[in-house]
Amino acid sequence: MDIFDFALQMEKDGKRFYQDAAARCGDKGLQAVFNLLADAEQEHYDLVKSMKRGTPPTTTLTDVLDGVKNLFRQMAERDHTLDPKATQMGLYKQGLEIERRSKAFYEEKAAEVKGKNQAALLRALAVEEQRHADVLENIIEFVSGPRQYLENAEWSGIGQQ
């Protein structure tokens, strides 16, 4: 399997993972977060597919963080309390590990490809996967201790690359 086929499969699996997480999560706010992440994985798939064909990508990377931050603020404003067991903590941790592996994969492959444009896009995908990991880390923190989020409403560590 070549780099592109592997990346395409990774992105399909990521989308499926987030769709499943949204379906399994009983909280509408977290469902919306997972749906945003699933949409982002579809955009990554489309970018990799364009790269494989050798054509310039027709989509651009988006910053899902703004939408996610707004959803978390809304949840916090509702004095939202979540039960970690009810929200599938293991599922969130599994997603975090998937994002970390995806980031490492894209960084490794960016160093291996010959084309500058391909390498740049792979590095950009690595940054996106790190952003997704940041979102999942914040979900884990939010679910584990919702009051901590209220104290750190700006998500000080997110998006600082």
Buried (B, 14 or more C-beta within 10 A) or exposed (E): EEBBEEBBEBBBEBBEBBBBBBEEBEBEBBBBBBBBBBBBBBBBBBBBBBBBEEEEBEEEBBEBBEBBBEBBBEBBEEEBEBEEEEBBBEBBBBBBEBBBEBBEBBBEBBEEBEEEEBBEBBBBBBBBBBBBBBBBBBBBBBBBEBEEBBEEEEBEEBBEE
